[in-house]
Amino acid sequence: MRAGAFYESRGAIEAGLEPEADRARAGVQGVRNSDALRAAAAAVQPRATAVTQRFAQSPALFAAFQALRVGPLWADLPRARRTIVDKQLLGFRLAGVNLEVRPY
């Protein structure tokens, strides 16, 4: 695996944690909500969305996760990690990374 793919894979794993990050943000806003906090959240939302989409639609990351899923190390992974990989693969598919682009 090339170095760039490693960092992209790491990012995809972190992107897989996005729902937990959303819950954390919601928790902070629920406890200490303010105009400044809402403004800060709104300011970073477009960038957060762009980064999440970039990872979710990365063919290289999809291929890396698929290789992990069918590779020899799969059986040695704890069940929780296998679940994370399976959910990430589902996320890639739902984001359309494996769709074939056809001309009209």
LUMKERO-666810 format. One record per residue (C-alpha): residue number from 1; residue in three letters; x, y, z. Coordinates in nm, 4 decimals. Layout:
BEGIN
SITE num residuo        X        Y        Z
SITE NUM     ala        X        Y        Z
...
END
This chain:
BEGIN
SITE num residuo        X        Y        Z
SITE   1     met   0.0000   0.0000   0.0000
SITE   2     arg   0.1421   0.3373  -0.0937
SITE   3     ala   0.1842   0.5988   0.1800
SITE   4     gly  -0.0961   0.8196   0.0490
SITE   5     ala  -0.3381   0.5273   0.0490
SITE   6     phe  -0.2525   0.4599   0.4131
SITE   7     tyr  -0.3476   0.8109   0.5152
SITE   8     glu  -0.6600   0.8000   0.3001
SITE   9     ser  -0.7563   0.4688   0.4658
SITE  10     arg  -0.6979   0.6169   0.8080
SITE  11     gly  -0.9199   0.9079   0.7115
SITE  12     ala  -1.1933   0.6720   0.5929
SITE  13     ile  -1.1859   0.4920   0.9232
SITE  14     glu  -1.2138   0.8258   1.0987
SITE  15     ala  -1.4928   0.9243   0.8603
SITE  16     gly  -1.6694   0.6058   0.9669
SITE  17     leu  -1.6807   0.7587   1.3127
SITE  18     glu  -1.8693   1.0629   1.1826
SITE  19     pro  -2.2028   0.9591   1.3409
SITE  20     glu  -2.0318   0.9527   1.6804
SITE  21     ala  -1.8837   1.2964   1.6133
SITE  22     asp  -2.2309   1.4232   1.5208
SITE  23     arg  -2.3667   1.2913   1.8498
SITE  24     ala  -2.0822   1.4617   2.0367
SITE  25     arg  -2.1553   1.7944   1.8647
SITE  26     ala  -2.5249   1.7564   1.9412
SITE  27     gly  -2.4400   1.6842   2.3033
SITE  28     val  -2.2306   1.9996   2.3362
SITE  29     gln  -2.5021   2.2101   2.1769
SITE  30     gly  -2.7622   2.0510   2.4028
SITE  31     val  -2.5648   2.1333   2.7171
SITE  32     arg  -2.4112   2.4673   2.6329
SITE  33     asn  -2.5914   2.6092   2.3352
SITE  34     ser  -2.5186   2.9656   2.2324
SITE  35     asp  -2.5204   3.1913   1.9288
SITE  36     ala  -2.1402   3.1661   1.9077
SITE  37     leu  -2.1475   2.7850   1.9186
SITE  38     arg  -2.4175   2.7659   1.6508
SITE  39     ala  -2.2228   3.0107   1.4327
SITE  40     ala  -1.9023   2.8095   1.4726
SITE  41     ala  -2.0833   2.4844   1.3881
SITE  42     ala  -2.2421   2.6444   1.0814
SITE  43     ala  -1.9048   2.7800   0.9685
SITE  44     val  -1.7362   2.4371   0.9634
SITE  45     gln  -2.0338   2.2374   0.8352
SITE  46     pro  -1.9617   2.2823   0.4590
SITE  47     arg  -1.6000   2.1695   0.5018
SITE  48     ala  -1.7015   1.8751   0.7218
SITE  49     thr  -1.9545   1.7666   0.4597
SITE  50     ala  -1.6990   1.7975   0.1769
SITE  51     val  -1.4433   1.5889   0.3648
SITE  52     thr  -1.6993   1.3215   0.4496
SITE  53     gln  -1.8117   1.2994   0.0862
SITE  54     arg  -1.4529   1.2844  -0.0372
SITE  55     phe  -1.3804   0.9818   0.1788
SITE  56     ala  -1.7162   0.8143   0.1151
SITE  57     gln  -1.6675   0.8382  -0.2618
SITE  58     ser  -1.3010   0.7371  -0.2791
SITE  59     pro  -1.2498   0.4361  -0.5090
SITE  60     ala  -0.9042   0.3800  -0.3576
SITE  61     leu  -1.0434   0.3555  -0.0057
SITE  62     phe  -1.3283   0.1334  -0.1208
SITE  63     ala  -1.0764  -0.1014  -0.2825
SITE  64     ala  -0.8606  -0.1023   0.0328
SITE  65     phe  -1.1568  -0.1930   0.2532
SITE  66     gln  -1.2669  -0.4615   0.0058
SITE  67     ala  -0.9159  -0.6075   0.0070
SITE  68     leu  -0.9207  -0.6172   0.3852
SITE  69     arg  -1.2614  -0.7863   0.3797
SITE  70     val  -1.1472  -1.0708   0.1539
SITE  71     gly  -0.7854  -1.0851   0.2702
SITE  72     pro  -0.6117  -1.3321   0.4986
SITE  73     leu  -0.6207  -1.0984   0.8004
SITE  74     trp  -1.0010  -1.0839   0.8057
SITE  75     ala  -1.0430  -1.3967   1.0191
SITE  76     asp  -0.8026  -1.2601   1.2810
SITE  77     leu  -0.9888  -0.9325   1.3305
SITE  78     pro  -1.2107  -0.9024   1.6378
SITE  79     arg  -1.5827  -0.9067   1.5640
SITE  80     ala  -1.6168  -0.5363   1.6464
SITE  81     arg  -1.3537  -0.4424   1.3876
SITE  82     arg  -1.5132  -0.6672   1.1257
SITE  83     thr  -1.8418  -0.4882   1.1932
SITE  84     ile  -1.6730  -0.1509   1.1433
SITE  85     val  -1.5267  -0.2643   0.8103
SITE  86     asp  -1.8604  -0.4063   0.6940
SITE  87     lys  -2.0420  -0.0846   0.7866
SITE  88     gln  -1.7787   0.1231   0.6105
SITE  89     leu  -1.8172  -0.0892   0.2959
SITE  90     leu  -2.1930  -0.0378   0.3136
SITE  91     gly  -2.1349   0.3366   0.3476
SITE  92     phe  -1.9154   0.3346   0.0370
SITE  93     arg  -2.1848   0.1519  -0.1590
SITE  94     leu  -2.4589   0.3838  -0.0377
SITE  95     ala  -2.2439   0.6810  -0.1394
SITE  96     gly  -2.2262   0.5333  -0.4899
SITE  97     val  -1.8539   0.4686  -0.5063
SITE  98     asn  -1.9043   0.1373  -0.6850
SITE  99     leu  -2.1521   0.2632  -0.9443
SITE 100     glu  -2.0463   0.2481  -1.3031
SITE 101     val  -2.0545   0.5821  -1.4843
SITE 102     arg  -2.2230   0.5506  -1.8232
SITE 103     pro  -2.2478   0.8169  -2.0896
SITE 104     tyr  -2.5980   0.9214  -2.1907
END
